[in-house]
Structure formats: structure tokens, C-alpha cells
Amino acid sequence: MTVDAMLLQRALELPASAIGYFLGRELAACAHPRAVIELHGSEIDVWQFAKKGRCDVSLREGIHNQMGWTWKRRGELEEYQGTSWFDVKWEGHSIEVVMACWDRSYQREICHWIIADDSEVARRFSTALADFGALPDDANLVFSNGCWSHDTAGFAAIRAARSEDLILPDGVLEKILADARHFLNSRETYKKYGLAYKRGLLFAGAPGNGKTACIRVLLGELGLRALVVRSFNSRYGEVEQNVAAAFNKAKRAAPCALVLEDLDVLVRGNALSALLNELDGVGADTGILTLATSNHPEKLDPALADRPSRFDRVYRFEPPTPELRRRFLAHWNQRLENALRVNDAAIDRLVEQTGEFSFAFLQELVVSAMVRWVADHAHADMASILENELRSLREQRRAPTPESPQRKEEGDS
């Protein structure tokens, strides 16, 4: 398609409300008789689509394409894609993709125009491109600051999670898995009896006792897509709009798991009533499994925590008993190299001295001891190192923190 090299610049010089219409009209006229589809959404990413081997892409010559780099982490840059014109090869078809970005009312507008030989090819490519961006097959979706992002690290953590590494009271994990599987396999039963096809599970208990680890194992065992909500707050959007946006996305992605992290923090202020409305109003045929965690379930409004159909089951994650501490330490001990392992008597001593420890503190005990052993392995005794690290962690737990007075005033323990 022949096009004026200054078309994109002329469009971006217009008022924000006119850019989309102008580009759509000009591209349709230039492309005729080819088909043009206008595709909205900040999740569309032609460059990443190509990197995953879904198509071949090159930048149109003779046009300034706004491509650059942003800082991702120390020593690493991430490619940035702005207003650009792409030539694409997909399933034997030659396709053009025009991407324009501009600011409007404190928000970033991103729009793509898909140009193909006929409307069917344009529609199929647009669908594949939108599905890839909206529902990635190698990342979780995370909602924060009013928008969704891809979380490959969280996805990898789910893939790596193993049920044998999760130490819980006998039968608890099996019960949770059976609950979730029964729901996912019972769609026709729900439909037959006119029941809303949705379910909510709340994992409640003090930090560090396996709630997040259990969710990872659960998602891995079920093979469910994970949509994770970390905050309903954003700089410009209203909380109620963000709650609705999170649930609307889950409805489109269903069957899926909608994970609400730290529920007692998420639902402060206007978020509570909005969340209650969404939990009550989820359609009858959605297939959303809502998984929520709460470190302080006593702070949750009874309308949220104590009413079935919002969260149908509450699973408590208590600090580990002596038997669970023994199982946890023995499990980690078995995974270590022979030179790092300790005998049963050493494990028994640790069990007796860690009565106040959560699973997270027990794991830190083992990991810090491993690190210390590596540093001092020439003359190291793992049992002695564990004892020393235990004393250090116990002192850390007893040390006062700046937040302690405020927590006491709020009634925390």
C-alpha cells in the first residue's frame, strides 16, 4: 500500500479526539480495495507476537517508526514500541499493521489498524493478535494501577510448584483440589439447576504459612489461567471502575482463576461495595474460580467473609504444629546434598526450638544455613550452623520495629 510518509505525523498533530477518526479514514482510502480493521487495546503487541514465532515482522521503510528502549532492571533494557508501521507475514498472507499512540485525558490511547487482502484474513489475524496479548500462554496477567501486565516470573513459579514441597496437615491440599476440580467439572450440573457457575475460596491465616504456595500448586495442578489482582487503586481511574475492569477481564478469560492477593488490603474504602457487587453479579455461566488470601481475616467485613456464594469455603492456614515442622525440616534435609544433611536428633532439637516459627521462617532458616555452609564449608558443621542461624532469626523476631506501636494500637498481635 502506498502511503504518504508524513501521514502518522499529520495525524498526531491533530486534537486527541480527532486522531483515531482521521487515521481510520485515511488508511481506508489508501488501502482500498483491501480490508481494514481498527483494533483497540493496550495489550496488543505485534513485536512480541513475532518474537514468539507467530509471524514475521519488519518495519516499513521510508516512515519514522518510534522504536526505542526503556530500563527494565540493572544491566538490562526492554524494547519499547511506539507509533509505527509494520509489514507482517502471517500464514502466507502479507499484512500491514499501523500502530498509533497518543495521550488523551490523562490516559494513553493505543490503536492498531490491520490491513489485509480481505476481511476474513484481517479478522483472523486480529483475533490471533488480540488473544495473544490479552491471554498470554506463557505469563500470568497481573492487574495493578488500573491496567493489566504480563508476569512471566509468576507463571514460572506456578509451573515449578510441586505438591510434595507443600507441607500442610494431612488431607488439606487434597480437599482443596477436590473442591476446585468438582467445580470445574460440574458446569452442566450448575446449568441444569440454575446455579451461578462460579466459586470462591478464601485462604486465611498469618503470613508465611502456605497460602500463596498452595495457590501456586492448585493452579499448576488444575492447569488454570491465572489473573492476579494486586491493587484496585490507580492514579486516575476510580476504584469501582477498576474492580469492574478486573472482573470483566476474568469473564472473558473464563474458565480461569481470579486471584485476589491480601484481600483485607484490597477492599478498603469504596472497593468493598464494588467487590461485593461483582461477586454477587457474576453471570450464571462464567466459570470463574475466585481465590483470595488474607493475612488478617478478622479485619474483613462479615458481608464478604461470612456469606457463602461470595467465598463459599474458608480454608485456615495456621502456624505449623511440631509434627508439621518436623515434616518440613525433614523434607528439606532430604533434598540437600549428603554433606549438608543433619541427623534426626538435630532435626528434633530444631523442632523444639522453633515453636513460634511460620513455614516462611523455617524456610529462611534452612536457606540461610545453606548459604553460610557454602561460605564456610571447609570447616563447617551443618548442625552447628543451623543452631547459629536459629538464634539469629529468633533475635530478629524479637527486635522491635518502628511499626510495632501502631500495630498495637490497631489491635494487631
N, C-alpha and C positions, 0 to 999 in steps of 0.2 A: 504494500500500500504506500503510495506516495503521499507525503505529508509535509507541511511547512515546518522546518526545523525550529521555528520560534513559537509553534503552537502552544506548547506547555508553558513557556514564559508568558505569552499573552494571556493565557487562562489565569495564571497565578497573580497577575496584576489586577484582576477584577475584584469586586467586593466578594467576600467569602460566600455569600448566599447565591452568587451567580456562577461560581467556578464549575460546579458539577453539571449544571444545565448546559453551559457553554461548551464544555468538553464533550459531553454526550452528543450534542447536536453536530458539532464539527466532525467528530470521529465517524458518526453515522453517515454523514455526507461524503467524507473522503473514502470510506470503506465500501460503499455501495458498488456491487450488489452483495458483498459479503455480509455476514451476520455480526451484530454487535450486542453483547450482553453487559450490562452495568452490574458490577458485583461490589457490595459494600461489606466492610468488616475489617477491623484492625488485625485479625488473626491470619489473614491471607498473606502467604509468603512464597512467592514464586521461586526465590533463590533457594530457600530451604527445601522446597518441593524437588528442585533439580538436584540438590546435594544428596537427597535420599534416593536418587536414581529413578525418580518417577517421570522425568522428562529431561530434555537437553535445552539449555537456555544460553543466549548470548545477548549482549546489549546492542541496541540499534546504533549503527554508526551515523555520524552527522548530527546527532542530538546530544545535548549535555545531559548525562544521566547522573543523578545525585546519589552516588555511592561513596561511602566512607567507612570510618571505624570509630567505635566507642570503646572506652575502657571497661573491661569485664571484671578482671581481677589482676592481682600483681603479676606482671610478666605476660599478660595475655590481653589481646584486643578482640573485639567482636565486630563482625561486619555489620554495617548499617546500610539500610536500603531506604532511599527516599524517592522523590519524583523521578520516574524512569520509564523507559520504553524497552520492552523485551521481545526478542524473536525466539519462539519456542517450537521445538519438535516434540510431538506427543502422539504416540500410537500411529505414526506415519503421517500425521497432519501437521501442516505449517500454521502456526497460531501466533498472533501478536497480543501482547498484554501491555496495556498502558496503565501506569500507576501514578496517581497524583496525591500529594499530601499538603494540607493547609490547616491553619488554625481558625476555629470558629467558636465564639462564645466560650473561651477558656478551654475548649476541647480540641483534640487533634482529629481532623477528618481525614480518612483514608479511603480512596475509592479506586477500583480497578475496572477497566473496560477490556473485555475478552473479544477478540476479533478472529473469526474463523470462516471457512468456506461456506458453512451452512449452520443453521440454528441448532441442529441436533449435536453437531460436534462442539459448538460453543457451550451448549448446555451441559454436555457430559464432562467436558474439561473443567467448567466452572464448578460442577458438583464435586469432582475429584479434588480440586484445589481447595474448596471450602471445607470438605470433610477432613482433609489433611491438616489444615490449620486449626479447625475447631475441635477435632477429636483425634489428637496425635496417637500413633500406635507405639511410641517409644518414650512417652512422658506423661506424667500426671498434669492435670490442669489445676492451677492454684489461683484463687480469687483474693485479691488484696488491692487496696487503693482504687476500688471501683472498676478493675479490669482483670482479665484472665491472662496468665502467663504459663509457659511450659516449664515443668520441673523434671528434668531428666534424672537428677540425683535421687529424688523421692521415688521415682519409678524403679530405679536400680535397687534401692533399698527394699522395695516390695519384692522384686524378683529374687533378691538374695536372702530374704527372710525364710527361716526354716522352723517348722513347728517344734522340732526336737530341741531347739535353743530357747524356746519359750517355757519357762518354769512357772506353772500355775497349779493350784490344787487339782487333784485328780478329777477328771471329767469336765472341768470348766470349759476348756477350749473345745472339746467335743460337743458340748451343749450349745455353745455359741455357733459353731459351724453348722450343726444340725438345724438350729433355728433359722439361720440365713439361707441354707440350702432348701429347706422346706418352703420358705417364702418364694425363692426364685423359681422353684419347680411347680408352683401351685397357681399359676396365672389363671388357668381355666376354672379352677375351683373358686377363686375370688370373683371372677366374672359371673359364674353360674349363680352365686348367691348375692350378687350385687354389692360386694365389698370393695372398698377402695384398695387398689393394688399398690400398696406402699407399706413400709415397715420402718420403725425407728428403734435403734438400740443405743442405750446410754451407758458408757463405761465411766464409772465414778470411783474416785479414791485419791489418796495423797499422791503427789508427784513421784515418779520413779518406780512405780510398782507394776508396769507392764501394759498400760492402756494402749499407748501408741504401738508398741511391739506387737500386741495382739491384733490391732487393726491391720498392720502390715501382713502378718501371717494370714489373716482372714481374707484380705484382698488377693493375696497370692494364691491361696487355695481355691478361691471361687473364680479367679480369672476375671474379676470385675474391673471396669474402668473406674478410676478414682478422680473425683472432682473435690478439691480440698479448699475449704473456706478458712482463711486466717484472719480476716478482718472485714467488717461491713462498712467501716469508715473510709472516707475518701476526701480529697481536698475540696472538690467542687460538687460532687453528686450528693443527693440526700440518702440517708441510711435506708429509708424504706425502699427507694429505687434500687439500691444495691442488693438488698435482700431478695427483691423480686427478680433481679437480673441473675443472681446465683441459682435460684430455683428454676427459672426459665431455661437456663443452660442445662441443668440436670434433666429436665423433662425432655429436652431434645436429644440428650445423650443416652437416655434410659434404654435398656436396663443398665444401671450404674450405681455406684456408691457415692453419696454426698457426705463428705467428712467435715464435721464442724469441730474445729480444734478449740479447746478451752472455752466451752460453752458459757461458763459463768462470766467470762470477759467479753465474749461476742455480743451478748444480748443486753448490754447496758443501754439505758435510755430508750429511744424510740425503736431500737432494734427488736425489743421483746415483742411488742404488739405485732410488728410486721412479720416476725418469725412465726408467731402463733397462727396468724392468718395464712401463711404459706403452708405450714404443716397441716392445717385443717382443710386447706383448699386444694391440695394436690389432687389432680384428676383421678378418676377411678381406674385408669388403665396406664399408669405411668411406669411402674416398676422401679421406683427409687427406693434404695435401702439407705436410710439416713443413719450414719454412725457418728455419735458425738462423744467427746471426752470432757470431763470436768474434774479439776483438782479440788474444787470446793462445792460439792453438790448442795451443801446446806445453804449456799447463797442463791441457788436457783429458785425462781418463782414457782410455787406449787402448781400453777397452771401449766407449767412447762414440764416439770419433773414428775409430777404425781398423777398425771392423767394419761391413761392408755389411749392409743391412736395418735399421740404425738411422739412419745417414746414408749413403745409397747413393753419393753423389758429393760430393767436396770441391772447391770452386772457390776458388782462391787469388786474392786481391786485393793485388797488390804495389804499392809506390810507383811513380808514373808514370815511364816512360822519357823521354829527351829528346823523342822523337817524340810521345809522348802529351802531354807538357807543351806542345809546340808546337800540337798539335791543340786542346787545351783553351783555351789563350790566344787562338788564332785564332778559335775558336768564340765566345768571349765578346766579343772585339773586334768581330766581325761583328754582334753583337746590339746594340752600343752606337750611340748617335746619331753622326752624322758628326763632330761637333765633339769627341767623346771618343775617337775611334779613333786608333790609332798605326800606324806603317808596319811593314813586315816586319822591317826592321833592328832596331827597338825590341823586337819580339817575340823575335827571335833572341838579343838581349842578355839578356832576361829568362829565356829557356830555359837559357842558360849559367849563370846565377846562381841558379837555383832547384833545383839537383840534389838537395837534401835535403828538398824540399817534397812534402807529400801533396797530393791534389786539394783537400782542405779548406783547406789553407794557400794554394793557388793561388786558390781562390775568394775567400778573405778578402783577398788581395792586390788583386784586381780590385774587390771591393765597397768596401773602404776607400779605394781610389783614386777611385772614383766619388763617394763621399761628400766626399772632400777637394776634388775638382774642382768640385762643386756649391757648396761654401763659397767657393772662390777663383776661380770661373770667369772673372771679369773679366780676370784676368791669369794664367791657368793654362795650363800645358803638360802634357798628359796623360802624355807620356813621362817628363817630369821627376818628376811626382807618383808615377808607378809606381816609379821608382827610389828615391824617398824612402821610400815605404811598404814597399818591399822591404827596405831597410836596417833599418827599424823592426821588421819581422817577424823578420828574421834575428837581431837583438839579443834579441827576445823568446824565440826558440827556445833561445838560448844561456844565458839567465838561469837561475840555479839556483832551485829551488823547494824548499819545506820537505819534500816527499815524496821528493826525489832520493836522500838517503842510504838510506831504507828500500827504495826500488826496487832500488838497487844490491845491498843485502844479499839481496834475494829473487831476484837473478839476472836482473832485467829489464834490457833495453838501451834 
